[in-house]
Amino acid sequence: MSNESKSSETLRPEIPPDLDAVGTLLGLARTFLPSFELPSLVAQPYAEPTGLSGEKRFLKAEARYKVLLEQLPAVTFMAAFEEGLREIYVSPQIETLLGYTVLEWTEEPILWYDRLHWEDKERWNIEFSRTVAWTEPFKGDYRFLAKDGHVVWIHGEAKIVRDPFGQPSFIQGIGYDITAMKRIEEELRQARDEAENANRAKSAFLSRTSHELRTPLNAVIGFAQLLEMNELLGNDDQESVEEILKAGRHLLELINEILDISGIDSGQMTLSVTPVSVNELLEEALSLIETLARDHDVQLQWTAPPGRNWHVLADGRRLKQVFLNLFSNAVKYNRSGGTVTVECGATQATATPTLRVCVKDTGFGLSAEKLARLFTPFDRLGAEQTGVEGTGIGLAYSKRMVTAMGGTLGVESIVGIGSAFWIDLPIAESPITQDN
């Protein structure tokens, strides 16, 4: 046997007969490109001509394997556990990926490790050691320095082939250029950070502004209440004072909702979540909305479930405000002579037992385009042109508040028929009262 043959044999690891190397690499390639095919292999018959020696059959199979490797849309490699970990094969795509020729890459035993980004070496050492020790497949994203110095992100996957004694013999795998994907991820991360910073700045501005507005507003409401108690006021003056109080209380309610929204968005709002009676909150909210319903010629329909007083886990004060917002909208955007129906009952919407409160109206309904904007703060969906009073913040407040309490607020609507808003909240046991 010639020296050249001996050299080839020492560099060629013995491939276990049960190792489907081609299938492994082809499978890895299709991880990145699911539709990847090998058209040039069609012309190469798989069946071997009879009469070929074992060596020739091996060389022919090796040639087919090489054709496969050189068509994969990635770098394929094989390294032996000699002199640490020495590359014995790399596909020509290495030159496209990192600028090195196949000869340069394989002649220098640890060139691949030298070109591994210094910040990634410790992580690579840990993860690769784990693969060697635990026989797990190797997978990870790493940065390499190309020949001209620019950074290339490579997603690598590899498997270790062991000898009969379980010791690592060689490793084969594939590397795919994911630099563009990483660049997009970084741009998205930066955009998200900028959006979060802007949102925090907005919340801080709203909070400071609302606090500054609330102090003088409380003074306006207080003096209006004093005027209201003055028996010397005439009817016209009394009505003017009532309008001041009405507007002041509405503005104070708006400020409180803005503060709550900014508190939720900044994660600084504290909720008092306890078992609360839904029946009681609904009845209180409905009694407060009766005058508005009469003014709009809308009938309220609500019958408490007989013999059952539902309790849910919620912040009672804020849940009552959510009910008021839903009832108010159902009345204001209804038809003259319409109805608002409130229904309450257990539902199996989630694994946790929940109670659903549904508010149905017979209004004009909402289109899909308006439904998509429904919970956007200050977007009144064109209602500002109808003369109906509102700020466009009530539903945004309600959505955020119900979510913060661990519930869900949803809506279904049909144009020309009406809308149904529903709230799901976790059912709670009734609080036990004890006599002292």
Buried (B, 14 or more C-beta within 10 A) or exposed (E): EEEEEEEEEEEBBEBEEEEEBBEBBBEBBBEBEEEBEBEEEEEEEEEEEEEEEEEEEEEBEEEBBEEBBEBBEBBBBBBBBBEEBBBBBBBEBBBEBBBBEBEBBBEBBEBBBEBBBEEBEEBBEEBBEEBBEEEEEBBBBBBBBEEEEEEBBBBBBBBBBBEEEEEBBBBBBBBBBBBEEBEEEEEEEEEEEEEEEEEBEEBEEBBEBBEEBBEEBEEBBEEBEEBBEEEEBEEEEBEBBEEBBEEBEEBBBBBBBBBBBBBBBBEEBEBEBEBBBBBBBBBBBBEBBEEBBEEBEBBBEBEBEEEEEBBBBBBBEBBBBBBBBBBBBBBBBBBEEBBBBBBBEEEEEEEEEBBBBBBBBBBBBBEEEBBEEBBBBEBBBEBBEEEEEBBBBBBBBBBBBBEBBBBBBBBBBEEEEBBBBBBBBBBBEEEEEEEE
